[in-house]
Amino acid sequence: MTVPTAALSIEIDRQTSLPIYLQICERFRTAIAAGHLRPGERVPALRSLATQLSTARGTVELAYTILVDEGYLQMRGAAGTFVSPSLPASVVRAARAQSVQVAGATPSATATGIPQTPGGSRPAPRQPAIAAAMSGEPRPLQPGLPALDAFPRKVWNRLVSHRARSGERAMLAYPDPTGYRPLREHIATYLGLSRGVTCLPEQVFVTGGYRATLELVLRSLARPNDRVWYEDPGYLLARGFLAETGVQLVPVPVDSDGIDVEHGTRLDAQARFALVTPSHQSPLGYTLSLARRMALLDWAEQASGWIVEDDYDSEFRYLGRPLPALKSLDRRDRVIYCGTFSKVMFPGLRLAYVVVPERAVERVGRVACSMNAGSPTLFQAAVADFIEQGHFARHLKRMRALYGERRMLIVHALKEVLGERLMVELPPGGIQFAARFAEGSDGPVDDVAFAARAHDAGLAALPLSIWYANSRTQRTPRGIVMGFANIFDAGEADRLARTLRACLDR
């Protein structure tokens, strides 16, 4: 059967400074959003469109490559290029939706009546190595650290310099507490294409990192002494912050299917929040099963609770395509979706974002204005340019391939050097993993002491046990949590594995 090519009129402005390939990208995005190009329709061939526009075939090919990477188009070899049949409805409705203001979305300058979550709770215990291992000067095996050597710094420097030289007054003024509008728009489109998250730009709030995201959410929606389901084991730095905010933590066990919702219900069915990492559980790497996802959503509906989904590194998956977000299954508007640029770009950027349910937009907007903690507009604008010009999609594609190679380098080295003394369950995604020590003749390995020796040797691996609420019980698993994104070659992987073995032997 012959599939007709969609009629498409594209006009290029050769007087503007915007490159032609980016103009082509923008014309396609607009045509798809407006419904002029529908999912499954074939688009003009490279040569045909190049002739129509009187431009080089390579220019059109670059635009098509960007649109394919972003998920708008699919290339099917000799059959041609088509609008992706799996485009989320949010993208197709984008042109109409962007003109619809969310009721009450314009934040007020005041934030009266917003409940504040006071401190006063006993802070979570902190191990001395945690802060040093997860911040400051990068060190080998640091968890959560992307490949700093592979980030396109020249491109990034050019974008930042261009914005800094532009003379735009917005770059110098106080930033919008809700986020730079073009970046919010790009994030909404990206999430619709890559994560199945349907949202409007008004629902997206840009923050200064995951901790700032949690603070915004809790100040907006939490009450003093609210109870929060927390994965056990769970993300260390979030646990420490939550313990300082006045909420009460309810540790819920995690198994190979993710957080045990049934167990959580038995512990506290009326908790107000559940903080979860469904796509790549931190630190064990498990994926929340579909049955558990549906059970968690049912719990939130019945308890009128909120699910905070931390989707911190789901872009990097090495077996199959990235999984849809839990938020994509949310039909009851109970999931608060959190993402970050720390893992996909670099952590020094200090930019993250949160997608809040429509019913909470007004409240969160008021609190964001009262906090007046907007991130620098210069960097937000540069990130928006990074996404719009296709660099973001290309960078993610390169990093998936690179990380897939680097994780196997360290796994092979660990098996070769440590053998059965260290058990590695390699997760299907992420930029870090947990490995467990085999119990020796003298009992369980003291992974905290081991991590301290590794730290003294210049490494940043963390002990696994401290991720658990009861970290020092006899039954608590002992091991290490390590990142692999910055391992350059097999020789370095071997040196790191031998350093770990020396720390284990001491």
Steps between C-alpha positions, in 0.01 A plus 500: 500500500630844409495752780446856371738771604339772707466836333731738683591857424818619669629854470855588602609847604854549371528843665482368854803380697330170587664220295286346227508151653354639824232687305406172334479330840276776632269487195453124546434529872242771437330303221478188721370695800236673286384169349612580146729195523336204668663197667590237240507736200800495272698822469690622192819317404831669575580576136147621426489741794853624430397580142181671619697721739799552270736385771756224542381145556727479807313792659169315475663177615632672815151637577342155450764341725417745780127437460556123507712527814229711664234243410299706250600295192589139419729390216396170341773447244378474142139552613576861589473726803178523700348699784537277804179298549560492876497875556329577833175691480657787693734574209224497241293731718794726588406791276151515644602420855765770520231761442295368790605652831474260789239632738678703763841422355626856513667515839421772744775714643395396849463157646265539795356188650773269375583240763866496592667176599701586808820336606560355840509129415808307589725518191594177329845373593768597249811302424812719456570368151158576350538871433858463378412210271200668335622859462814704446791383288395196290653171610506154338191282550291795624130400487270713289776685314461514119796479261655843537758427230230429241284808548514732193662789682586699189137500392386589850753781535391643168133499601570663837727759341241580235235560765738702718595724204143541378434796725161362601392674820330182619841336534597764759173540688355295784397161358138388477445284811297252295767463231598642162191462283669360183679238710174398666348459153792287379485281812126443453552396137799280585313319776204439271722350232748301709325418827131495407428779749211717384532850642476868419793740545307662787530174693880498466703681767877537468696465825859513622534124549313203645519630856348830385230299322411313818495824697263659248269198502490463878456871571213502251317179586617353831380563853707463818539136605371362169618143452707410194564155356869479429676220314719284722774513384455844348680808376731621778493875451122511465458304822723741688308802369157351569595422857566873552168627360255384764351206307510150644677235293344156457769266357339254255704197385617464142536171313567407137158641402567834666330651802270252677168685485310234694755520781477878495123483533534276803750741654302818436213501252422868566844647429481824299802448273699220339850585376606246236756437223298270270718487188834431673465445872764683698729329590407142400412572138173304487207609282159539661280229349177585320291331770674705771458818294127449475479410869690817592268714290196330661643571845549869416141528378353330805717689750476834313877490512778622274761291323832678447669327204876560488592416140865589545684303228238308302637632168783247524372150436707232330245222452212614282353849482467731803195401705198733522481703817259409779342840432399376153261253669355761734133552411407652837754782515674372812862478374751784539773436242858610577791510255848649493768620259774388740521149352426576134726808478715579805424552872675836527215644293269470806182478296210264559126510434171375636168438326213558741135395453276772361308528826823600678639749246364809674624396845845402376524821298426712806757316709761524225452877498517521879825302499636728224766240425506501122802356321723728287322589176828489306546127558132421453503679164816316396338165589193599298728572202685172561171313470352703214807467279506122533814471715310350793350212303832424331685512832260251660536265205880509524499453876277191486754331276800622702356401838402160366868441425640651819277305737621174347863608544465523878280189525757287319781646712313434826432140402859449394659656809250434780330187373232362731586742780277763337160418348393737223136510389524727200182708453367569150559874527647792692854628557566320829437160657519322834717193560480277808782342694497126552508414869844380609608258770512789747142606427363793297742751352496838673415701190517833683861434604572372150357820342710711736815319384392542137448870565851528642622329181336772289176321405143618553306172526243500782406223743170333412384447857459870579227528236280289731296647786649246744850498360683304768279198559643154437261445208575826319672428166863611480657622180598806299320743272716626216474708187659394172440787256853642535698177445692570180651163406567142607833594659338752731223253587761241595689751719181599680403137560844424644476803728166372628650156562787655695247687717310177555813311598603751769 
